[in-house]
């Protein structure tokens, strides 16, 4: 990954029409795919407190939730380095298919809530070289979850 503390993100504004092959305007949706529906509902709706409601049978979702401030393709090697300090993803953890980060005002407090609810963090709260404060865990389906505060994403 490029040196993220050198203004990399700030100098690259996202704008409609950037991709000249098609005019992608925004992220229309993201959904974790869960093999354990109850665990997914418990974690995302009840533990994280996302305003998810039943849309169809056991599918829960929300429309109109504030959109993504960052979209990327993160190499597993870089994710492993960020989470574990090694270029190899440890065998004892499922390899994630994606990551999602939830911005919060107080990462320490949010991480403590997760631990109090019985979840294990991959790593404690820390500040990355690009200034983001983050704690991570795996969701019930193996999705890599970040609870973070990212100063450069705020106005």
Secondary structure as UniProt FT lines:
FT   TURN            4..5
FT   TURN            8..11
FT   TURN            16..17
FT   HELIX           37..41
FT   HELIX           42..47
FT   STRAND          53..56
FT   TURN            57..58
FT   STRAND          59..61
FT   HELIX           76..84
FT   TURN            91..92
FT   STRAND          99..103
FT   HELIX           107..116
FT   TURN            117..118
FT   STRAND          121..127
FT   TURN            129..130
FT   STRAND          133..138
FT   TURN            140..141
FT   STRAND          144..149
FT   HELIX           151..153
//
